[in-house]
Amino acid sequence: MSATTDVDATIRGLRETVAHLHSELTRYHLVVGTAGNISARVPGRDLMVIKPSGVEYDELTPDNMVVCDLHGTVVDGEHAPSSDTAAEAYVYRNMPRVGGVVHTHSTYATAWASRAEPIPCVLTMVADEFGGEIPVGPFAIIGDDSIGRGIVETLRDHRSRAVLMQNHGVFTIGRDARDAVTAAVMCEDVARTIHIARQLGTPAPIPDEAVNALFERYQNVYGQH
């Protein structure tokens, strides 16, 4: 099998995976209308697969996913790519460990973003998944790589796989697209729980040493390896 055939097969698989994963965003009520998107890096190539712009979620198929280079130029696909393409391409160019990016406007997490307020580490789930508070990234206008610059600036030296972009919404990163989706689901879940807790009083923070121990265990011991 030629190298070209291998790449074609990889891209075909990623088209199927990315198209399917969008159903997780609607399943967990993380998006409405045509907002939000998922993208995935093509391993070993300066390419990404991303949702088309403005297409309804129930109309998404592997065939209408768009392949772009890591500067946002369409390489293959009949649709215009997501308006977040330039931002996510910037993330892939500058964070080589990232294999997937998800963007949502999920209700509770976006409410925190509207206040430019980090989600504090007051639940073991936050420590497990994000290694500390979920940070806020700077306000940026959609359409170019400005949001991507804010994501990278905020997460480059942070353990969190999620960032609340001020006045906008949530971006999550992962080792692959599925991992980034998991982070998006968990971000909304803890945002909701901590919001409710604050209606009852002041949540108790978890000590830093416990956060570190929880994160280390969850990332390296929990589950199947």
Buried (B, 14 or more C-beta within 10 A) or exposed (E): EEEEEEBEEBBBBBBBBBBBBBEBBBEBEBBBEBBBBBBBBBEEBBBBBBBBBEBEBEEBEBEBBBBBBBEBEBBEBEBEBBBBBBBBBBBBBBBEEBBBBBBBBBBBBBBBBEEBBBBBBBBBBBBBBBBBBBBBBBBBEBEBBBBBBBBBBBBEEBBBBBBBBBBBBBBBBBEBBBBBBBBBBBBBBBBBBBBEBEEEEEBEEBEEEEBBEBBEEBEEEEEEE
